[in-house]
Amino acid sequence: MKGRPVPSANGTPRGSGETLYCICKRPDTGKWMIGCDGCDDWFHGECVNVRPIEEDLVDQYFCPVCQEKNLGITTWKRKCRLPSCPRPAATSAEPPSKYCSPEHGIEFFKSKIPLADYTPGEVAALANAVNDAASFRKLGDSVPAPSSSAARAKIENLLLVDFEKLRPQKEAINRQQSRLATRSKFINMAKDRQKRVTDELRAEENQPSKGSKEICGFDMRLALDDEDFAEWCESEEGKAIFESGVISGREDICIKKKCEKHKYWLRIAIEDMELEERLISEGSAVITNEENELRQRQNIKSLMEENQRLR
């Protein structure tokens, strides 16, 4: 990218002696312009969608015509990480930096303090708990436990109280997992019965095993909601079926060979289970994250108390 055009710069002359520039074919009127590194022509920033404030960030500029001719593409320098700064980052410095200057690096992190999850006192306690830069970088993964065994024992006692508050949520997740496993087992038994009854009917009707359609096979108990299904599972009939692992007989099964009412029932049942499985997994992850957060908070609190005692 070049500086402003000079009288001898490339352009399109016209009868009055003025040189025309840019895709708009107008003379230099004092507006900010950018030079193309492919054809050496000049372009008004507003015509090619480049702002004057971005001038220092342009590494190489190629105009639309040169880009269409595959002479090159416009490349940009990495911007300083401070949002308000338009200057390029000092990537060629030693060591390379994401900021244009050390001052802007400090300003960037100062701007993040009000948005941080931890107070300045907690950050200080964490910094004092590690001895080198590598350990400091690992603080983003987990908070170190205090060195004192008494402090660690105190934390575990406090966590028992905190975790107890999460027990109802964990029990609800466990019930959902158990219910899902039961329904999954029943769907597999219903699928097996569909094949078995189909084969039985083919034999009774002297039909070939190949070429004839399977029956629908939908078991009416699959339409029960969670509460009613759980109640049925605890009935004598339900217990007997789950103990044997087989749904015998032809009660509560649809034997139509062309059934619009229960079309794709097996696919829908499997998709419903997969969705519920994802929801249960997400709910379990939320509880695990809450437990980890509680443990980290207690560790930080203990580290702050250690810092105060050492002062």
For each residue, the residues with C-beta under 8 A, 3 or more apart:
1: 34 35 37 55 58 59 60 61
2: 34 35 37 40
3: 35
4: 28 33
5: 9 11 19 21 28 33 35 42
6: 9
7: 19
8:
9: 5 6 19 35 40 42
10: 39 40 41 42
11: 5 19 20 21 41 42
12: 19 20 21 25
13: 17 18 19 20
14: 17 18 19 20
15:
16:
17: 13 14
18: 13 14 27
19: 5 7 9 11 12 13 14 27 28
20: 11 12 13 14 25 26 27
21: 5 11 12 25 26 27 28 33 41 42 43 44
22: 25 26 33 41 42 43 44 47 48
23: 43 47 48 63 64 65
24: 44 47
25: 12 20 21 22
26: 20 21 22 29 44
27: 18 19 20 21
28: 4 5 19 21 31 33 42
29: 26
30:
31: 28 44 45 46
32: 44 45 52 55
33: 4 5 21 22 28 42 43 44 45
34: 1 2 42 43 45 48 50 55 58 61
35: 1 2 3 5 9 40 41 42 43 61
36: 39 40 41 42 43 61 62 63 66
37: 1 2 40 60 61 62 72
38: 62 63 66 69 71 72
39: 10 36 63 65 66 71
40: 2 9 10 35 36 37
41: 10 11 21 22 35 36 63
42: 5 9 10 11 21 22 28 33 34 35 36
43: 21 22 23 33 34 35 36 47 48 50 63
44: 21 22 24 26 31 32 33 47 48
45: 31 32 33 34 48 49 50 51 52
46: 31 49
47: 22 23 24 43 44
48: 22 23 34 43 44 45 63 64
49: 45 46
50: 34 43 45 54 58 61
51: 45 54
52: 32 45 55
53: 86
54: 50 51 57 58 86
55: 1 32 34 52 58
56: 77 86 87 88
57: 54 76 77 79 86 87 88
58: 1 34 50 54 55 61 74 75 76 77
59: 1 75 76 77
60: 1 37 72 74 75
61: 1 34 35 36 37 50 58 74
62: 36 37 38 66 67 71 72 73 74
63: 23 36 38 39 41 43 48 66 67
64: 23 48 67 68
65: 23 39 68 69
66: 36 38 39 62 63 69 71 72
67: 62 63 64 70 71 72 73 74
68: 64 65
69: 38 65 66
70: 67
71: 38 39 62 66 67
72: 37 38 60 62 66 67
73: 62 67
74: 58 60 61 62 67
75: 58 59 60
76: 57 58 59 79
77: 56 57 58 59 88 89 91
78: 88 89 91 98
79: 57 76 85 86 87 88 89
80: 85 86 87 88 89 98 99 100 104
81: 89 98 99 104 105 108
82: 85 99 100 104 107 108 111
83:
84:
85: 79 80 82 99 100 104
86: 53 54 56 57 79 80
87: 56 57 79 80 100
88: 56 57 77 78 79 80 91 100
89: 77 78 79 80 81 97 98 99 100
90: 93 96 97 99 100 101
91: 77 78 88 96 97 98
92: 96
93: 90 96 97
94:
95:
96: 90 91 92 93
97: 89 90 91 93 100 102 105
98: 78 80 81 89 91 105
99: 80 81 82 85 89 90 102 104 105 108
100: 80 82 85 87 88 89 90 97 104
101: 90 104 105
102: 97 99 105 106
103: 106 107
104: 80 81 82 85 99 100 101 107 108
105: 81 97 98 99 101 102 108 109
106: 102 103 109 110
107: 82 103 104 110 111
108: 81 82 99 104 105 111 112
109: 105 106 112 113
110: 106 107 113
111: 82 107 108 114 115
112: 108 109 115 116
113: 109 110 116 120
114: 111
115: 111 112
116: 112 113 119 123
117:
118: 122 123 126 300
119: 116 122 123
120: 113 123 124
121: 124 125 304
122: 118 119 125 126 300 304
123: 116 118 119 120 126 127
124: 120 121 127 128 307
125: 121 122 128 129 300 303 304 306 307
126: 118 122 123 129 130 139 143 300 303
127: 123 124 130 136
128: 124 125 303 307
129: 125 126 143 144 303
130: 126 127 135 136 138 139 144
131: 135
132: 135 136
133: 136 137
134: 137 138
135: 130 131 132 138 139 144
136: 127 130 132 133 139
137: 133 134 140
138: 130 134 135 141 142
139: 126 130 135 136 142 143 144
140: 137
141: 138
142: 138 139 292 296
143: 126 129 139 295 296 299 300 303
144: 129 130 135 139 299 303
145: 152 155 299 302
146: 151 152 155 299 302 303 306
147: 151 306
148: 151 152 302 306
149: 152 153
150: 153 154
151: 146 147 148 154 155 302 305 306
152: 145 146 148 149 155 156 302
153: 149 150 156 157
154: 150 151 157 158 302
155: 145 146 151 152 158 159 295 298 299 302
156: 152 153 159 160
157: 153 154 160 161
158: 154 155 161 162 298
159: 155 156 162 163 294 295 298
160: 156 157 163 164
161: 157 158 164 165
162: 158 159 165 166 294 298
163: 159 160 166 167 291 294
164: 160 161 167
165: 161 162
166: 162 163 169 170 287 290 291
167: 163 164 170 171
168: 171 172
169: 166 172 173 283 287
170: 166 167 173 174 287
171: 167 168 174 175
172: 168 169 175 176
173: 169 170 176 177 280 283 284 287
174: 170 171 177 178
175: 171 172 178 179
176: 172 173 179 180 276 280 283
177: 173 174 180 181 280
178: 174 175 181 182
179: 175 176 182 183 226 229 230
180: 176 177 183 184 273 276 277 280
181: 177 178 184 185
182: 178 179 185 186 229 230 233 242
183: 179 180 186 187 229 273
184: 180 181 187 188 273
185: 181 182 188 189 242 245
186: 182 183 189 190 219 221 222 241 242
187: 183 184 190 191 222 266 269 270 273
188: 184 185 191 192
189: 185 186 192 193 241 245 246 247
190: 186 187 193 194 217 218 219 222 247 253
191: 187 188 194 195 217 266
192: 188 189 195 196 246 247
193: 189 190 196 197 217 219 246 247 253
194: 190 191 197 198 214 215 216 217 253 266
195: 191 192 198 199 214 217
196: 192 193 199 200
197: 193 194 200 201 215 217 250 253 255
198: 194 195 201 202 214 215 217
199: 195 196 202 203 209
200: 196 197 203 204
201: 197 198 204 205 207 215 255
202: 198 199 205 207 208 209 212
203: 199 200 206
204: 200 201
205: 201 202
206: 203
207: 201 202 212
208: 202 211 212
209: 199 202 212
210:
211: 208
212: 202 207 208 209
213: 257 258
214: 194 195 198 217 257
215: 194 197 198 201 253 254 255 256 257
216: 194 254 255 256 257 259 262 265
217: 190 191 193 194 195 197 198 214 253 254 255 265 266
218: 190 222 253 254 259 262 265
219: 186 190 193 222 247 252 253
220: 223 252 253 254
221: 186 224 229 232 252
222: 186 187 190 218 219 265 269
223: 220
224: 221 228 229 232
225: 228 229
226: 179 229 230
227: 230 231
228: 224 225 231 232
229: 179 182 183 221 224 225 226 232 233
230: 179 182 226 227 233 234
231: 227 228 234 235
232: 221 224 228 229 235 237 238
233: 182 229 230 238 239 242
234: 230 231 238 239
235: 231 232 238 239
236: 239 240
237: 232 240 241
238: 232 233 234 235 241 242
239: 233 234 235 236 242 243
240: 236 237 243 244
241: 186 189 237 238 244 245 246 247
242: 182 185 186 233 238 239 245
243: 239 240
244: 240 241 248
245: 185 189 241 242
246: 189 192 193 241
247: 189 190 192 193 219 241 253
248: 244
249:
250: 197 253 255
251:
252: 219 220 221
253: 190 193 194 197 215 217 218 219 220 247 250
254: 215 216 217 218 220 259 261 262
255: 197 201 215 216 217 250
256: 215 216 259
257: 213 214 215 216
258: 213
259: 216 218 254 256 262 263
260: 263
261: 254
262: 216 218 254 259 265
263: 259 260
264: 267 268
265: 216 217 218 222 262 268 269
266: 187 191 194 217 269 270
267: 264 270 271
268: 264 265 271 272
269: 187 222 265 266 272 273
270: 187 266 267 273 274
271: 267 268 274 275
272: 268 269 275 276
273: 180 183 184 187 269 270 276 277
274: 270 271 277 278
275: 271 272 278 279
276: 176 180 272 273 279 280
277: 180 273 274 280 281
278: 274 275 281 282
279: 275 276 282 283
280: 173 176 177 180 276 277 283 284
281: 277 278 284 285
282: 278 279 285 286
283: 169 173 176 279 280 286 287
284: 173 280 281 287 288
285: 281 282 288 289
286: 282 283 289 290
287: 166 169 170 173 283 284 290 291
288: 284 285 291 292
289: 285 286 292 293
290: 166 286 287 293 294
291: 163 166 287 288 294 295
292: 142 288 289 295 296
293: 289 290 296 297
294: 159 162 163 290 291 297 298
295: 143 155 159 291 292 298 299
296: 142 143 292 293 299 300
297: 293 294 300 301
298: 155 158 159 162 294 295 301 302
299: 143 144 145 146 155 295 296 302 303
300: 118 122 125 126 143 296 297 303 304
301: 297 298 304 305
302: 145 146 148 151 152 154 155 298 299 305 306
303: 125 126 128 129 143 144 146 299 300 306 307
304: 121 122 125 300 301 307 308
305: 151 301 302 308 309
306: 125 146 147 148 151 302 303 309 310
307: 124 125 128 303 304 310 311
308: 304 305 311
309: 305 306
310: 306 307
311: 307 308
